[in-house]
């Protein structure tokens, strides 16, 4: 606790550098998330489309009219 108080009282300017590094890291993480988030959305949409396609093919096979021999 004393160490934190000492850092808070220190006026050497190190706190400004730490704050700038934290802001840079936060912005970097946000930018990375903005670039990668659409990939996950596209994957979810593609998985949904594949599931619907399999379901449609299954229903087509199960309910198509069959010609049984007399």
BELJO-V763684 format. One record per helix or strand. SS is the DSSP state (2 for helix, 1 for strand). FROM is the first residue (numbers start at 1). LEN is the number of residues. If there is no record, write none. Layout:
ss->SS from->FROM len->LEN
ss->SS from->FROM len->LEN
This chain:
ss->2 from->2 len->8
ss->2 from->14 len->49
